[in-house]
């Protein structure tokens, strides 16, 4: 039996992974959208390509991710990649790690994360201002 990819379910998965509520996605898609319509959309196996492009733009992910993500296949790849003989930790190899370099790297990653969070906060504030002004 051929396994079909459920695009609506994929929209829901990506939306949830990104921490976006149905109401927010509806708001970003436009005035004719609401939470109920998003819920119905997430139940559809196939979504119109034009709408998929709008959704991918709002979620900031490629259309192909929604069209092609197959959870079953991902689980199979992961389970076939790792087995009981996989080493966890040092398998006898010697690693030269400079702790200071690692701390600096973590600090830079933390700063980048804060910058992304601030940008997202600014975008959310702009959306809220737009919503307030439209009422």
ZIGIJO-V736254 format. One record per helix or strand of 2 or more residues. SS is the DSSP state (@ for helix, = for strand). FROM is the first residue (numbers start at 1). TO is the last residue. If there is no record, write none. Layout:
ss={SS	SS}
from={FROM	FROM}
to={TO	TO}
This chain:
ss={@	@	@	@	@	@	@}
from={7	22	35	49	63	71	99}
to={17	29	41	59	68	81	134}
